Amino acid sequence: MIDQLYEQQTPILEVRDLLVQFGAQRVLRGINLSIPAGQTLVLLGESGCGKTVLLKTMIGLIPPTSGKIIFDQQDINELNERDLSQLRLRFGYVFQNAALFDSMTIAQNVAFPLAQHTRLPAAQIRELVLSRLAEVGLPHNVIYKKPAELSGGMRKRVGLARALIMNPELILYDEPTTGLDPIMSDVINQLILRTRRKSPVTSIVVTHSMDTARRVPDRIVMLYPSMRLDPDEPQIVFDGSPLELEQSPDRRVRQFVNGEAGQRLMEMITESN
Amino acid sequence: MASAPSAAADPQSERPGPVTQFADWLANWGQLVLDTLVAFGDFSLFFVRTLVWLFTRFPRWETLWPNFHQVGVSSLPVIALTGTFIGMVLAVQSYFQFRQLGLETRLGGVINLTLVRELGPVLAATMLAGRVGSAMAAELGTMRVTEQIDALAAMGANPIRYLVVPRFLACLVLIPTLTIMADFMGVAGGHFYSVIVLQIDSHHYWFNSAQFVGNYDLFVGIFKSLFFGAAISMVACYQGFHCSAGAEGVGRAATASFVYAFVSILVLDLFLGIALDAIYFTYNPEGSQLL
């Protein structure tokens, strides 16, 4: 179904035969993904399966051991530092803990990409900042505050406003609802959906929240930890729609969807001994 | 009653033979040498990338001023104070030995030459490494741990250009001025203790100073400080950028920054001292008239 919806489109991002290894530890191996423009993809998987590493590899923050990341027909690992910096202006990245600059005010944080890459007058930058903050439901009086003065949910929304300020073509969300209460998690899910509705942006959402996985995406890709697999087993254990995920017969997918530990605790205790 | 496990019964716990022990020892040393070489290569690459960004795209003024203020203005009082006390300590330590030889008036030459050539630049650099270098490593380390450096890169702002180049420039440009301040206050402190407290004749004190301390000595001290400033900033930024996760990682980066910067200052001081003396004696084969 997903293939039918997007088969006519050229992929905006492709991951080809990706291998990411830290020392002797293979975090990602044999990853192949093709993401059409406009798609909202959720990367699902348990903690430590390499979701965030995959997201950071997609934007060139972690270099792959081998394999390619093709964005708009350019291999991002073949670009020099300056060209890569320019290309990243087409990306928005919402970090897990917002990663706001704690020495700057909220206004300076949201305005940072504009101040760095445009010559817009200060008044226009301020207007854009206020409108982006309003879109994520933050009042005007937060602009003079420092990130430490805001709650976790507010910081995440500021992070989203900052990621959206340059009108990116591809937004990468790294665990956007982790650490938030159920209501604020739903607010973030709604913001992701609203962002998608307002512009033809491509979104990749890394999460282990089934709530986000059920509500937000067109497509779900589920990763499984490399160390728990046999060498010839693929690391992507599911690729399909949210409905197909619910009906998947795969034991590992079912275990995750239903939130069942199974024999995992006993395995961990045995390993630690 | 539970009995203690017997080591002899377990073949796994048998001690390896001398050949295996030697092979292990050799492998450990080999690994250490390899790791050191890789770290040195990585550091050199980091330095080259900083220079490339410095000469291709100059950083914005708004990123420079806070660093210049932190390195220059904020360090001035502590460096002035250190310089003053070192000048006085030199007078205290040298006075009795020189008096035994009847050479008290030579104190001016000894104190001021030591200050201008060695202690001024080395102490200014040490204070900068402790006060500014560690703070830089901790700040950048925290930014690394909280993904702020990744956020910069993700927004198309190169972290080397935005964070490292301004700190490098601030240290490089301002350390000569801090050295001059340390020299000046040291000279003043030495004069105060020698002339006011120890009652050494002021005229002879300054006459001997003028005889011993030349322009080249002043140049040597300030020239060396440029290398110290570069080393302090690069070591601090490198440690911050390569900080490991958590509060412990940030603390370790700050400590390592000071230790490596201090060692670098002393090693550079030795080799620059030898090189600058060699240059001086190449152009003045007969050396100083007084030495």
Interface residues (C-beta under 8 A of the other chain):
Chain A: K56 I59 G60 L61 E81 R82 S85 Q86 L87 R88 L89 F91 Y93 F95 Q96 N97 A99 L100 F101 D102 F112 P113 Q116 H117 R162 M166
Chain B: R49 M143 T146 E147 Q148 D150 A151 A153 A154 M155 G156 A157 N158
